[in-house]
Structure formats: structure tokens, C-alpha cells
Amino acid sequence: MGRAGSSSIAADVSPRRRVIVDVILLLTSNGRILLRERANTGYGDGAYEPPSGELADRETIVETAIRVAFTTGVVIGAEDLSLAHVMHDVSGTGRIAFFLSVSGWVGQPTSSDVSWFSLRDLPTNMLDRSRAALRNYAGGMRFSTYPAFGPSGTGGVNGFYLVDGPTGANRSNSTQGLSGAGESYGANGISETGGLTSRDVSAPRREEACTARGLG
């Protein structure tokens, strides 16, 4: 009974769920992609993944991306970013990862924990969820879940497809890199025109592009 004599009903209300948001940068140049070796994180240390960082309180995705890029030694702007892929990682407590394609940057990566790798010869000790996301994105998927599940026939195509493009004299340009069917958004400062170009690649050509290295 309540203090006023009325019945007191305890509401069974679950606490509001908080999901960690990761922002992951895809910097590609001349058929290579920039990867960072994880260290002192408690998860996947020693494995490689694209430069990444967690979304901080009162920080936009674009601001996180600019901050992550700066830690590698390069400077990017909002106009250099476009949304490549979104992955929902349900393997643990739950994470949402935004993979952003970077169309250009100023400077060269100087961080000691980053290295360039050929898109056709990625390291074997790459973080599995990042490898799966890149594979799905290259196959034209805008969204994926890790571990993968869903209706049959929704899986991506293994491999990466290289796109030739010009390189500026004073500005690195990543038009020669990953190509998929990712969407670009104008909201939150992300360019609607920069980044990726969708291509209709026939099955034989896709198989040819993947012969150098298949991703498992």
C-alpha cells in the first residue's frame, strides 16, 4: 500500500540500452589500404584493422572521424567523408560500426602502429569483424551483421575491386581503392558526392578480381 492508502505497483522497466558506436576509416591509395595494429585494448591485440575510434559523448561521427585520422598523422575534412558500410556487431554486448570512405587527406600517416597493405594481400591476422565488413562492402552490401545471419542469398561477394583515378599533387586521393554500392549521406556533415562509385561488375570479372586473394 502507498502512503496515501492507494496500491503501489512496481513498474518492471528495463534500463535503457547503450550501444557502443565505432567510427572506422577506409583510407586507400594506389591499391593499398591503411591498417592499424591493435594494442593495449584487451580485445584482438596484435591484429590489424582500419584506423578506428569510439564515438565520444557529445561528438558527431564526423568529428570522431577527424580525430581518428589525426591520430594516424593525416588531416581530413567533412567533405572528404562518405558512408561506406554499417555493421551491427552482436558478438558481445552490441556495437554499431560506421565505416567511412576517405576520398582525400593532407599529410602522410606517421603513427608507428599503422601500415599500408595491398588490397589483394591483406594480413592473415586481421580482425575478423573488420575483414567481414570489408568483404561485405566490396560485395555491394550497405549493412551487415557480425556474426552474419539473414535470409539466404544476401551474402556479399569476396574480394576487392580497384578503381583507377587521379592523384592530386599536394593531396593524397583514395579514388583508387574500394568500390561498392555504399550510400553517401549529406546529413551530419558527410558529403553526398565524395567517396565511392557503384559499379555493375559481371560475375566473371568479379571472379577475376578475386583470384589474387580470397577473403575467408
CYANA upper distance limits for C-alpha pairs under 8 A (distance plus 0.5 A):
  1 MET  CA      5 GLY  CA      6.23
  1 MET  CA      6 SER  CA      6.22
  1 MET  CA      7 SER  CA      5.14
  1 MET  CA      8 SER  CA      6.11
  2 GLY  CA      6 SER  CA      5.59
  2 GLY  CA      7 SER  CA      6.06
  2 GLY  CA      8 SER  CA      5.81
 19 VAL  CA     93 THR  CA      8.29
 19 VAL  CA     94 GLY  CA      6.38
 19 VAL  CA     95 ARG  CA      6.03
 19 VAL  CA     96 ILE  CA      7.50
 20 ILE  CA     54 GLU  CA      7.58
 20 ILE  CA     55 LEU  CA      8.00
 20 ILE  CA     94 GLY  CA      7.44
 20 ILE  CA     95 ARG  CA      5.35
 20 ILE  CA     96 ILE  CA      6.85
 21 VAL  CA     54 GLU  CA      6.25
 21 VAL  CA     55 LEU  CA      5.97
 21 VAL  CA     95 ARG  CA      6.30
 21 VAL  CA     96 ILE  CA      5.35
 21 VAL  CA     97 ALA  CA      6.25
 21 VAL  CA     98 PHE  CA      8.09
 22 ASP  CA     52 SER  CA      7.23
 22 ASP  CA     53 GLY  CA      6.18
 22 ASP  CA     54 GLU  CA      4.98
 22 ASP  CA     55 LEU  CA      6.44
 22 ASP  CA     95 ARG  CA      7.70
 22 ASP  CA     96 ILE  CA      6.63
 22 ASP  CA     97 ALA  CA      4.98
 22 ASP  CA     98 PHE  CA      6.68
 23 VAL  CA     52 SER  CA      6.00
 23 VAL  CA     53 GLY  CA      5.97
 23 VAL  CA     54 GLU  CA      6.61
 23 VAL  CA     55 LEU  CA      7.17
 23 VAL  CA     61 ILE  CA      7.22
 23 VAL  CA     64 THR  CA      7.22
 23 VAL  CA     65 ALA  CA      6.78
 23 VAL  CA     97 ALA  CA      6.30
 23 VAL  CA     98 PHE  CA      5.47
 23 VAL  CA     99 PHE  CA      6.69
 23 VAL  CA    100 LEU  CA      7.85
 24 ILE  CA     50 PRO  CA      6.74
 24 ILE  CA     51 PRO  CA      6.32
 24 ILE  CA     52 SER  CA      4.74
 24 ILE  CA     53 GLY  CA      7.20
 24 ILE  CA     65 ALA  CA      7.84
 24 ILE  CA     97 ALA  CA      7.40
 24 ILE  CA     98 PHE  CA      6.51
 24 ILE  CA     99 PHE  CA      5.22
 24 ILE  CA    100 LEU  CA      6.63
 25 LEU  CA     50 PRO  CA      6.49
 25 LEU  CA     51 PRO  CA      6.06
 25 LEU  CA     52 SER  CA      6.74
 25 LEU  CA     65 ALA  CA      7.39
 25 LEU  CA     68 VAL  CA      8.41
 25 LEU  CA     69 ALA  CA      8.13
 25 LEU  CA     99 PHE  CA      6.37
 25 LEU  CA    100 LEU  CA      5.57
 25 LEU  CA    101 SER  CA      6.66
 25 LEU  CA    102 VAL  CA      7.21
 26 LEU  CA     33 ILE  CA      7.53
 26 LEU  CA     34 LEU  CA      7.73
 26 LEU  CA     50 PRO  CA      6.80
 26 LEU  CA     51 PRO  CA      8.15
 26 LEU  CA     99 PHE  CA      7.33
 26 LEU  CA    100 LEU  CA      6.43
 26 LEU  CA    101 SER  CA      5.30
 26 LEU  CA    102 VAL  CA      6.38
 27 LEU  CA     33 ILE  CA      6.23
 27 LEU  CA     34 LEU  CA      6.13
 27 LEU  CA     50 PRO  CA      8.42
 27 LEU  CA    101 SER  CA      7.13
 27 LEU  CA    102 VAL  CA      5.93
 27 LEU  CA    103 SER  CA      8.09
 27 LEU  CA    174 SER  CA      6.94
 28 THR  CA     32 ARG  CA      5.87
 28 THR  CA     33 ILE  CA      4.80
 28 THR  CA     34 LEU  CA      6.88
 28 THR  CA    102 VAL  CA      8.20
 28 THR  CA    173 ASN  CA      8.47
 28 THR  CA    174 SER  CA      5.35
 28 THR  CA    175 THR  CA      8.10
 28 THR  CA    176 GLN  CA      7.28
 28 THR  CA    177 GLY  CA      5.61
 28 THR  CA    178 LEU  CA      7.72
 29 SER  CA     33 ILE  CA      7.00
 29 SER  CA    172 SER  CA      8.09
 29 SER  CA    173 ASN  CA      7.09
 29 SER  CA    174 SER  CA      5.25
 29 SER  CA    175 THR  CA      7.75
 29 SER  CA    176 GLN  CA      6.14
 29 SER  CA    177 GLY  CA      6.59
 30 ASN  CA    174 SER  CA      8.08
 30 ASN  CA    176 GLN  CA      6.11
 30 ASN  CA    177 GLY  CA      7.48
 31 GLY  CA    118 SER  CA      6.49
 31 GLY  CA    119 LEU  CA      6.45
 31 GLY  CA    162 LEU  CA      6.78
 31 GLY  CA    176 GLN  CA      6.60
 31 GLY  CA    177 GLY  CA      6.00
 32 ARG  CA    116 TRP  CA      6.46
 32 ARG  CA    117 PHE  CA      5.69
 32 ARG  CA    118 SER  CA      4.77
 32 ARG  CA    119 LEU  CA      5.76
 32 ARG  CA    177 GLY  CA      7.47
 33 ILE  CA     50 PRO  CA      8.40
 33 ILE  CA    116 TRP  CA      6.01
 33 ILE  CA    117 PHE  CA      5.91
 33 ILE  CA    118 SER  CA      6.86
 33 ILE  CA    119 LEU  CA      6.72
 33 ILE  CA    177 GLY  CA      8.04
 34 LEU  CA     50 PRO  CA      6.65
 34 LEU  CA     51 PRO  CA      7.96
 34 LEU  CA    114 VAL  CA      7.17
 34 LEU  CA    115 SER  CA      6.21
 34 LEU  CA    116 TRP  CA      5.04
 34 LEU  CA    117 PHE  CA      6.90
 35 LEU  CA     48 TYR  CA      6.39
 35 LEU  CA     49 GLU  CA      5.65
 35 LEU  CA     50 PRO  CA      4.80
 35 LEU  CA     51 PRO  CA      6.63
 35 LEU  CA    114 VAL  CA      6.03
 35 LEU  CA    115 SER  CA      6.09
 35 LEU  CA    116 TRP  CA      6.75
 35 LEU  CA    117 PHE  CA      7.60
 36 ARG  CA     48 TYR  CA      5.82
 36 ARG  CA     49 GLU  CA      5.91
 36 ARG  CA     50 PRO  CA      6.13
 36 ARG  CA     51 PRO  CA      6.02
 36 ARG  CA    113 ASP  CA      6.06
 36 ARG  CA    114 VAL  CA      4.75
 36 ARG  CA    115 SER  CA      6.99
 37 GLU  CA     45 ASP  CA      7.90
 37 GLU  CA     46 GLY  CA      6.24
 37 GLU  CA     47 ALA  CA      6.05
 37 GLU  CA     48 TYR  CA      4.92
 37 GLU  CA     49 GLU  CA      7.11
 37 GLU  CA    113 ASP  CA      6.00
 37 GLU  CA    114 VAL  CA      6.88
 38 ARG  CA     44 GLY  CA      7.15
 38 ARG  CA     45 ASP  CA      5.21
 38 ARG  CA     46 GLY  CA      5.77
 38 ARG  CA     47 ALA  CA      6.14
 38 ARG  CA     48 TYR  CA      6.59
 38 ARG  CA     49 GLU  CA      7.90
 38 ARG  CA    113 ASP  CA      8.40
 39 ALA  CA     44 GLY  CA      8.48
 39 ALA  CA     45 ASP  CA      5.20
 39 ALA  CA     46 GLY  CA      6.53
 40 ASN  CA     45 ASP  CA      6.97
 41 THR  CA     45 ASP  CA      6.82
 44 GLY  CA    127 LEU  CA      7.11
 46 GLY  CA    125 ASN  CA      8.17
 47 ALA  CA    125 ASN  CA      5.62
 47 ALA  CA    126 MET  CA      5.53
 47 ALA  CA    127 LEU  CA      5.92
 48 TYR  CA    123 PRO  CA      7.88
 48 TYR  CA    125 ASN  CA      6.92
 48 TYR  CA    126 MET  CA      4.91
 48 TYR  CA    127 LEU  CA      6.15
 49 GLU  CA    126 MET  CA      6.53
 49 GLU  CA    127 LEU  CA      6.26
 49 GLU  CA    130 SER  CA      6.53
 49 GLU  CA    131 ARG  CA      8.35
 50 PRO  CA    130 SER  CA      8.09
 51 PRO  CA     68 VAL  CA      7.21
 51 PRO  CA     69 ALA  CA      7.89
 51 PRO  CA     72 THR  CA      8.06
 51 PRO  CA    114 VAL  CA      8.47
 52 SER  CA     65 ALA  CA      8.42
 52 SER  CA     68 VAL  CA      6.66
 53 GLY  CA     64 THR  CA      7.45
 53 GLY  CA     65 ALA  CA      8.23
 53 GLY  CA     68 VAL  CA      6.51
 54 GLU  CA     64 THR  CA      7.91
 55 LEU  CA     59 GLU  CA      6.94
 55 LEU  CA     60 THR  CA      7.78
 55 LEU  CA     61 ILE  CA      7.08
 55 LEU  CA     64 THR  CA      6.43
 56 ALA  CA     64 THR  CA      7.90
 59 GLU  CA     63 GLU  CA      6.65
 59 GLU  CA     64 THR  CA      7.15
 60 THR  CA     64 THR  CA      6.80
 60 THR  CA    188 ASN  CA      7.73
 61 ILE  CA     65 ALA  CA      6.69
 61 ILE  CA    188 ASN  CA      8.03
 62 VAL  CA     66 ILE  CA      6.75
 62 VAL  CA     78 ALA  CA      6.74
 62 VAL  CA     81 LEU  CA      8.31
 62 VAL  CA    188 ASN  CA      7.48
 62 VAL  CA    189 GLY  CA      7.15
 62 VAL  CA    190 ILE  CA      7.45
 63 GLU  CA     67 ARG  CA      6.68
 64 THR  CA     68 VAL  CA      6.60
 65 ALA  CA     69 ALA  CA      6.63
 65 ALA  CA    100 LEU  CA      8.49
 66 ILE  CA     70 PHE  CA      6.72
 66 ILE  CA     75 VAL  CA      7.54
 66 ILE  CA     76 ILE  CA      6.41
 66 ILE  CA     77 GLY  CA      7.23
 66 ILE  CA     78 ALA  CA      8.29
 67 ARG  CA     71 THR  CA      7.04
 68 VAL  CA     72 THR  CA      7.38
 69 ALA  CA     73 GLY  CA      7.17
 69 ALA  CA     74 VAL  CA      6.08
 69 ALA  CA     75 VAL  CA      6.72
 69 ALA  CA     76 ILE  CA      7.28
 70 PHE  CA     74 VAL  CA      5.69
 70 PHE  CA     75 VAL  CA      6.16
 70 PHE  CA     76 ILE  CA      8.38
 71 THR  CA    111 SER  CA      7.55
 72 THR  CA    109 PRO  CA      5.72
 72 THR  CA    110 THR  CA      6.54
 72 THR  CA    111 SER  CA      5.45
 72 THR  CA    114 VAL  CA      7.61
 73 GLY  CA    107 GLY  CA      7.41
 73 GLY  CA    108 GLN  CA      6.75
 73 GLY  CA    109 PRO  CA      5.08
 73 GLY  CA    110 THR  CA      5.47
 73 GLY  CA    111 SER  CA      6.60
 74 VAL  CA    105 TRP  CA      6.82
 74 VAL  CA    106 VAL  CA      6.15
 74 VAL  CA    107 GLY  CA      5.48
 74 VAL  CA    108 GLN  CA      6.22
 74 VAL  CA    109 PRO  CA      6.21
 74 VAL  CA    110 THR  CA      8.42
 75 VAL  CA    105 TRP  CA      6.12
 75 VAL  CA    106 VAL  CA      5.60
 75 VAL  CA    107 GLY  CA      7.14
 76 ILE  CA     80 ASP  CA      6.84
 76 ILE  CA    102 VAL  CA      8.46
 76 ILE  CA    104 GLY  CA      7.51
 76 ILE  CA    105 TRP  CA      5.39
 76 ILE  CA    106 VAL  CA      7.06
 77 GLY  CA     81 LEU  CA      7.80
 77 GLY  CA    105 TRP  CA      8.25
 78 ALA  CA    189 GLY  CA      6.13
 78 ALA  CA    190 ILE  CA      6.19
 78 ALA  CA    191 SER  CA      7.36
 79 GLU  CA    189 GLY  CA      7.80
 79 GLU  CA    190 ILE  CA      6.84
 79 GLU  CA    191 SER  CA      5.65
 79 GLU  CA    194 GLY  CA      7.53
 80 ASP  CA    101 SER  CA      8.50
 80 ASP  CA    102 VAL  CA      5.93
 80 ASP  CA    103 SER  CA      5.53
 80 ASP  CA    104 GLY  CA      6.17
 80 ASP  CA    105 TRP  CA      7.84
 80 ASP  CA    190 ILE  CA      8.32
 80 ASP  CA    191 SER  CA      7.43
 80 ASP  CA    194 GLY  CA      6.84
 80 ASP  CA    195 GLY  CA      7.72
 81 LEU  CA    100 LEU  CA      6.63
 81 LEU  CA    101 SER  CA      6.24
 81 LEU  CA    102 VAL  CA      5.47
 81 LEU  CA    103 SER  CA      6.95
 81 LEU  CA    190 ILE  CA      6.03
 81 LEU  CA    191 SER  CA      6.44
 81 LEU  CA    194 GLY  CA      7.12
 81 LEU  CA    195 GLY  CA      7.04
 82 SER  CA    100 LEU  CA      6.03
 82 SER  CA    101 SER  CA      5.81
 82 SER  CA    102 VAL  CA      7.31
 82 SER  CA    103 SER  CA      8.44
 82 SER  CA    183 GLU  CA      8.11
 82 SER  CA    184 SER  CA      5.46
 82 SER  CA    185 TYR  CA      7.07
 82 SER  CA    190 ILE  CA      6.09
 82 SER  CA    191 SER  CA      6.09
 82 SER  CA    192 GLU  CA      7.29
 82 SER  CA    193 THR  CA      8.27
 82 SER  CA    194 GLY  CA      6.49
 82 SER  CA    195 GLY  CA      5.80
 82 SER  CA    196 LEU  CA      7.96
 83 LEU  CA     98 PHE  CA      7.74
 83 LEU  CA     99 PHE  CA      6.86
 83 LEU  CA    100 LEU  CA      5.19
 83 LEU  CA    101 SER  CA      6.68
 83 LEU  CA    182 GLY  CA      7.12
 83 LEU  CA    183 GLU  CA      6.47
 83 LEU  CA    184 SER  CA      5.54
 83 LEU  CA    185 TYR  CA      7.04
 83 LEU  CA    190 ILE  CA      7.95
 83 LEU  CA    195 GLY  CA      8.43
 84 ALA  CA     98 PHE  CA      8.23
 84 ALA  CA     99 PHE  CA      5.97
 84 ALA  CA    100 LEU  CA      5.67
 84 ALA  CA    101 SER  CA      6.11
 84 ALA  CA    137 TYR  CA      7.55
 84 ALA  CA    142 ARG  CA      7.46
 84 ALA  CA    180 GLY  CA      8.28
 84 ALA  CA    181 ALA  CA      8.48
 84 ALA  CA    182 GLY  CA      5.20
 84 ALA  CA    183 GLU  CA      6.89
 84 ALA  CA    184 SER  CA      7.72
 84 ALA  CA    196 LEU  CA      7.83
 85 HIS  CA     98 PHE  CA      6.68
 85 HIS  CA     99 PHE  CA      5.53
 85 HIS  CA    100 LEU  CA      7.56
 85 HIS  CA    133 ALA  CA      7.97
 85 HIS  CA    137 TYR  CA      6.54
 85 HIS  CA    141 MET  CA      7.78
 85 HIS  CA    142 ARG  CA      5.45
 85 HIS  CA    143 PHE  CA      6.28
 85 HIS  CA    144 SER  CA      8.44
 85 HIS  CA    182 GLY  CA      6.64
 85 HIS  CA    183 GLU  CA      8.48
 86 VAL  CA     96 ILE  CA      7.62
 86 VAL  CA     97 ALA  CA      6.14
 86 VAL  CA     98 PHE  CA      5.31
 86 VAL  CA     99 PHE  CA      6.57
 86 VAL  CA    142 ARG  CA      6.90
 86 VAL  CA    143 PHE  CA      5.35
 86 VAL  CA    144 SER  CA      7.05
 87 MET  CA     96 ILE  CA      6.32
 87 MET  CA     97 ALA  CA      5.61
 87 MET  CA     98 PHE  CA      7.25
 87 MET  CA     99 PHE  CA      8.47
 87 MET  CA    133 ALA  CA      7.20
 87 MET  CA    143 PHE  CA      6.24
 87 MET  CA    144 SER  CA      5.41
 87 MET  CA    145 THR  CA      5.97
 87 MET  CA    146 TYR  CA      7.47
 88 HIS  CA     94 GLY  CA      7.79
 88 HIS  CA     95 ARG  CA      6.43
 88 HIS  CA     96 ILE  CA      5.20
 88 HIS  CA     97 ALA  CA      6.97
 88 HIS  CA    143 PHE  CA      8.43
 88 HIS  CA    144 SER  CA      6.93
 88 HIS  CA    145 THR  CA      5.24
 88 HIS  CA    146 TYR  CA      6.66
 89 ASP  CA     94 GLY  CA      6.14
 89 ASP  CA     95 ARG  CA      5.53
 89 ASP  CA     96 ILE  CA      6.67
 89 ASP  CA     97 ALA  CA      8.10
 89 ASP  CA    129 ARG  CA      8.32
 89 ASP  CA    145 THR  CA      6.37
 89 ASP  CA    146 TYR  CA      5.18
 89 ASP  CA    147 PRO  CA      7.44
 90 VAL  CA     94 GLY  CA      5.26
 90 VAL  CA     95 ARG  CA      7.20
 90 VAL  CA    145 THR  CA      7.72
 90 VAL  CA    146 TYR  CA      6.51
 90 VAL  CA    147 PRO  CA      7.35
 91 SER  CA    146 TYR  CA      7.10
 91 SER  CA    147 PRO  CA      6.89
101 SER  CA    195 GLY  CA      6.18
101 SER  CA    196 LEU  CA      7.65
102 VAL  CA    174 SER  CA      7.20
102 VAL  CA    195 GLY  CA      6.82
103 SER  CA    173 ASN  CA      6.22
103 SER  CA    174 SER  CA      5.45
103 SER  CA    175 THR  CA      6.69
103 SER  CA    194 GLY  CA      6.84
103 SER  CA    195 GLY  CA      5.52
104 GLY  CA    171 ARG  CA      7.11
104 GLY  CA    172 SER  CA      5.91
104 GLY  CA    173 ASN  CA      4.81
104 GLY  CA    174 SER  CA      6.30
105 TRP  CA    171 ARG  CA      6.49
105 TRP  CA    172 SER  CA      6.00
105 TRP  CA    173 ASN  CA      7.31
106 VAL  CA    170 ASN  CA      8.01
106 VAL  CA    171 ARG  CA      5.89
106 VAL  CA    172 SER  CA      6.95
107 GLY  CA    171 ARG  CA      7.92
107 GLY  CA    172 SER  CA      8.09
109 PRO  CA    114 VAL  CA      7.82
110 THR  CA    114 VAL  CA      8.21
117 PHE  CA    121 ASP  CA      7.34
117 PHE  CA    122 LEU  CA      6.53
117 PHE  CA    123 PRO  CA      8.04
118 SER  CA    122 LEU  CA      6.63
119 LEU  CA    160 PHE  CA      7.08
119 LEU  CA    177 GLY  CA      8.49
120 ARG  CA    159 GLY  CA      8.23
120 ARG  CA    160 PHE  CA      7.75
120 ARG  CA    210 CYS  CA      8.31
120 ARG  CA    212 ALA  CA      6.32
120 ARG  CA    213 ARG  CA      5.87
121 ASP  CA    212 ALA  CA      8.15
121 ASP  CA    213 ARG  CA      6.68
122 LEU  CA    126 MET  CA      7.96
126 MET  CA    130 SER  CA      7.86
126 MET  CA    131 ARG  CA      7.06
127 LEU  CA    131 ARG  CA      6.80
128 ASP  CA    132 ALA  CA      6.61
129 ARG  CA    133 ALA  CA      6.63
129 ARG  CA    146 TYR  CA      7.03
129 ARG  CA    147 PRO  CA      8.37
130 SER  CA    134 LEU  CA      6.69
131 ARG  CA    135 ARG  CA      6.67
131 ARG  CA    215 LEU  CA      8.06
132 ALA  CA    136 ASN  CA      6.58
132 ALA  CA    146 TYR  CA      8.29
133 ALA  CA    137 TYR  CA      6.53
133 ALA  CA    144 SER  CA      7.65
134 LEU  CA    138 ALA  CA      6.55
135 ARG  CA    139 GLY  CA      6.76
135 ARG  CA    156 GLY  CA      7.17
135 ARG  CA    157 VAL  CA      7.29
135 ARG  CA    158 ASN  CA      6.00
135 ARG  CA    159 GLY  CA      6.53
135 ARG  CA    160 PHE  CA      7.75
135 ARG  CA    215 LEU  CA      7.56
136 ASN  CA    140 GLY  CA      7.09
136 ASN  CA    141 MET  CA      5.91
136 ASN  CA    142 ARG  CA      8.49
136 ASN  CA    144 SER  CA      7.58
136 ASN  CA    155 GLY  CA      7.69
136 ASN  CA    156 GLY  CA      5.13
136 ASN  CA    157 VAL  CA      7.20
136 ASN  CA    158 ASN  CA      7.95
137 TYR  CA    141 MET  CA      5.49
137 TYR  CA    142 ARG  CA      6.91
137 TYR  CA    143 PHE  CA      8.48
137 TYR  CA    156 GLY  CA      7.84
137 TYR  CA    180 GLY  CA      6.42
137 TYR  CA    181 ALA  CA      7.97
137 TYR  CA    182 GLY  CA      7.67
138 ALA  CA    156 GLY  CA      7.87
138 ALA  CA    157 VAL  CA      7.36
138 ALA  CA    158 ASN  CA      7.78
138 ALA  CA    159 GLY  CA      6.99
138 ALA  CA    160 PHE  CA      5.95
138 ALA  CA    161 TYR  CA      7.59
138 ALA  CA    178 LEU  CA      7.11
138 ALA  CA    179 SER  CA      6.59
138 ALA  CA    180 GLY  CA      5.52
138 ALA  CA    181 ALA  CA      8.45
139 GLY  CA    155 GLY  CA      8.49
139 GLY  CA    156 GLY  CA      4.82
139 GLY  CA    157 VAL  CA      4.69
139 GLY  CA    158 ASN  CA      7.02
139 GLY  CA    159 GLY  CA      8.03
139 GLY  CA    160 PHE  CA      8.49
139 GLY  CA    180 GLY  CA      6.95
139 GLY  CA    181 ALA  CA      8.46
140 GLY  CA    156 GLY  CA      7.14
140 GLY  CA    157 VAL  CA      8.23
140 GLY  CA    180 GLY  CA      5.23
140 GLY  CA    181 ALA  CA      5.04
140 GLY  CA    182 GLY  CA      7.22
141 MET  CA    156 GLY  CA      6.82
141 MET  CA    180 GLY  CA      8.07
141 MET  CA    181 ALA  CA      7.16
141 MET  CA    182 GLY  CA      7.52
142 ARG  CA    181 ALA  CA      7.29
142 ARG  CA    182 GLY  CA      5.71
142 ARG  CA    183 GLU  CA      7.58
144 SER  CA    148 ALA  CA      7.52
145 THR  CA    149 PHE  CA      7.21
150 GLY  CA    154 THR  CA      7.53
158 ASN  CA    210 CYS  CA      7.25
158 ASN  CA    214 GLY  CA      6.76
158 ASN  CA    215 LEU  CA      6.41
158 ASN  CA    216 GLY  CA      8.43
159 GLY  CA    206 ARG  CA      8.45
159 GLY  CA    209 ALA  CA      7.43
159 GLY  CA    210 CYS  CA      5.40
159 GLY  CA    213 ARG  CA      7.65
159 GLY  CA    214 GLY  CA      6.45
159 GLY  CA    215 LEU  CA      6.78
160 PHE  CA    178 LEU  CA      6.68
160 PHE  CA    179 SER  CA      7.78
160 PHE  CA    209 ALA  CA      7.47
160 PHE  CA    210 CYS  CA      7.37
161 TYR  CA    177 GLY  CA      7.70
161 TYR  CA    178 LEU  CA      6.50
161 TYR  CA    179 SER  CA      6.36
161 TYR  CA    206 ARG  CA      8.33
161 TYR  CA    209 ALA  CA      6.74
162 LEU  CA    176 GLN  CA      6.51
162 LEU  CA    177 GLY  CA      5.62
162 LEU  CA    178 LEU  CA      6.62
162 LEU  CA    179 SER  CA      7.35
163 VAL  CA    175 THR  CA      7.11
163 VAL  CA    176 GLN  CA      5.17
163 VAL  CA    177 GLY  CA      6.24
163 VAL  CA    178 LEU  CA      7.72
163 VAL  CA    179 SER  CA      7.36
164 ASP  CA    175 THR  CA      7.31
164 ASP  CA    176 GLN  CA      5.34
164 ASP  CA    177 GLY  CA      8.32
165 GLY  CA    175 THR  CA      5.79
165 GLY  CA    176 GLN  CA      5.88
166 PRO  CA    173 ASN  CA      7.91
166 PRO  CA    175 THR  CA      7.81
166 PRO  CA    176 GLN  CA      8.50
167 THR  CA    171 ARG  CA      7.85
167 THR  CA    172 SER  CA      6.75
167 THR  CA    173 ASN  CA      5.74
167 THR  CA    174 SER  CA      8.39
168 GLY  CA    172 SER  CA      6.67
168 GLY  CA    173 ASN  CA      7.00
175 THR  CA    195 GLY  CA      7.70
175 THR  CA    196 LEU  CA      8.13
178 LEU  CA    196 LEU  CA      7.97
179 SER  CA    196 LEU  CA      6.37
179 SER  CA    197 THR  CA      6.46
179 SER  CA    198 SER  CA      6.83
179 SER  CA    199 ARG  CA      7.83
180 GLY  CA    196 LEU  CA      7.17
180 GLY  CA    197 THR  CA      7.08
180 GLY  CA    198 SER  CA      5.66
180 GLY  CA    199 ARG  CA      7.40
181 ALA  CA    196 LEU  CA      8.06
181 ALA  CA    197 THR  CA      7.55
181 ALA  CA    198 SER  CA      5.15
181 ALA  CA    199 ARG  CA      7.82
182 GLY  CA    196 LEU  CA      7.35
182 GLY  CA    198 SER  CA      7.83
184 SER  CA    190 ILE  CA      7.79
184 SER  CA    191 SER  CA      7.00
184 SER  CA    192 GLU  CA      5.21
184 SER  CA    193 THR  CA      7.22
184 SER  CA    194 GLY  CA      7.95
184 SER  CA    195 GLY  CA      8.05
184 SER  CA    196 LEU  CA      8.40
185 TYR  CA    190 ILE  CA      6.10
185 TYR  CA    191 SER  CA      6.49
185 TYR  CA    192 GLU  CA      5.29
186 GLY  CA    190 ILE  CA      5.39
186 GLY  CA    191 SER  CA      5.53
186 GLY  CA    192 GLU  CA      5.32
187 ALA  CA    191 SER  CA      8.50
201 VAL  CA    205 ARG  CA      6.85
201 VAL  CA    206 ARG  CA      6.76
202 SER  CA    206 ARG  CA      6.69
203 ALA  CA    207 GLU  CA      6.70
204 PRO  CA    208 GLU  CA      6.73
205 ARG  CA    209 ALA  CA      6.65
206 ARG  CA    210 CYS  CA      6.86
207 GLU  CA    211 THR  CA      6.85
210 CYS  CA    214 GLY  CA      6.30
